[in-house]
Amino acid sequence: MNTPTVHPQWSSRLAFVLAATGSAVGLGNIWKFPYVVGENGGGAFVLVYLACIFLMGIPILMAESMIGRLGRRSPVATMQHLVTEQKAFKGWALIGWNGVLASALVLSFYAVIGGWSLAYVVHALSGDFTLDPASAEPAIAVIGGIFNDLLANPLELLLWHSLFMLIVIGIVGRGVRQGLERSITWLMPMLFILLLVLVGYAMTTGEFMRGVTFLFRPNFADLSGQAMLAALGHAAFTLSIGIGVMMAYGSYLPDSVNIPRTVISIAILDVVVALLAGLAIFPIVFAEGLQVSEGPGLIFVTLPLAFAQMGDWVAGLNISLMVASLFFLLLAIAAITSAISMLEPVVEWLEEQKGLSRLSGTLLGGGVIWFVGIATLLSFNLWDEFYPLAALGIERTFFQLFDFLVSNLMMPLGGLAIVLFAGWIIPRATLEQQLPVSEAAFNLLYLLLRWITPAGVALVFFYQLIR
C-alpha cells in the first residue's frame, strides 16, 4: 500500500522522536499549561489531562503519523492518494487541505507570541526584571508596563515577529536533515537542560513541595465539568493534532520505525516537559506570594514580577537576572521547535504541487505567513477595536478570529476526521501492519480509533462552539 518515497527520510527513530516532540513541546507546555492548571484547581485537572493524552492524543498521533507514512507526500496529496486508493468519499481529501491551512494560520499568530518570548529574553538579559529596591514605583507597575508597552508598540512587535519568522524560515529552508533534524538535535537537549536547571532552582525557593502538592495532589471537589472539558481541549492543543504537522513529519518516517512505540515516547516526553514546567513555575510564584490562576499573564507578567522580587545575589551572580534569562530562553526555544513544524506542511505542499525548490517554497510560504501575522500584532494596538466581522455581529479582532477558527474549528474537526478516516476507511489489515502491537493492545487501539477517541474529540468540538 505504500508509495515510493518522494521526500528525504529522518536519519533515525530518535531524530523523528526529537522532531515530533519539538513540535508538541511549545508554548502550549510552558506558557499555556501552567496557567490552565492554575485556573482549574491543580492536581485533579492534571489527572484528567493525562487521561485525555493517552485516550485521545496518542490514538490521533498514531493515526496521523501512519497516514503520513502511507502517503509519503504532503498532507494534501497524501489524502488525495489514499482517498483514491480506498475508493472513499472524495470529501475526505479535505483533511489534507485543512491541515495545511490550519498550520499556516496557527503559525501566523504563534509567531507573534514567539516574538514576545524573544523580546523577553532581551529584557531579562538587560536586567529589566531586576528592580531597584530604592525605587518608589511599585514592581507590578514596572513589570506590567514592560508588557503593556510591548503590546502597544506595533513597530517593536513587527521587529520581534519578523525576527522570529526569519529564524524559522532559516531552519526550514535548509531541508529535513540539514535544517529540521540538525536544529532539533541541538535545541531539544538544550530545552531539557534549561528546564531541569530551572526546576533545580525552584527546589531552593522553600515552596517546592507546595508546588508538587498543587500539581499532583488531586482535589476532585475543584474539578468542574468545564475543567474536564478544558483538560480534553488542552490535550489536543498541546500535541498540535489535526493541523497536518504529524502527517508531514510522518511522510519522512522510515518503514522500519515502530509507530505505536514511537508515538508513546513522544507523548510521554511532551507530558514530562509540561509537568517540569509546572514544577519550575509554581514554586517560584508561591515563594513570592503571587497567584497561579492569573491566566495568560502568568508567564509575561506574574512570573517576571516573581523574578523581579527575588533580588538575591549568590557567589557574585544576580539570581533574578540569571533565572529570568534562562526561563525566557527556554520559552523561545520551545516556540521555535513548534513553529518550524508548522511551516513544514506548507513548504512540503509548495515543493510538491508548485514545483518550487526547498528554499523558494520556504521563502514564499514563510513570507505569506509573516504578512498574515501582521494582522495579529495590530490586533493588540492600532486595530484593537477593529472587528472585521462586526457586520455579522461578531466582535472579535483578527487575532481572536484566527485563534477561534483554528482552536475551536479546524483543530478539533481535523483531529476528528483523521481518527475516523484511520478507524473506518483504512482497512484493518493495513492498521495491523502499520501499528504492530499485541492482539489485545490492537483491539483496544481499534476501539479507541473507531469510537472512544472520536467521541472525545466531538465533545471538545461542541463544547468549544457553545461556551
Salt bridges, closest charged atoms under 4 A:
GLU85 OE2 - HIS81 NE2 3.86
ASP128 OD2 - HIS123 ND1 2.66
ASP255 OD1 - ARG72 NH2 2.80
GLU344 OE1 - ARG358 NH2 2.51
GLU348 OE2 - HIS7 NE2 3.39
GLU351 OE1 - ARG358 NH1 3.11
GLU352 OE2 - HIS7 NE2 3.17
GLU432 OE2 - ARG428 NE 3.22
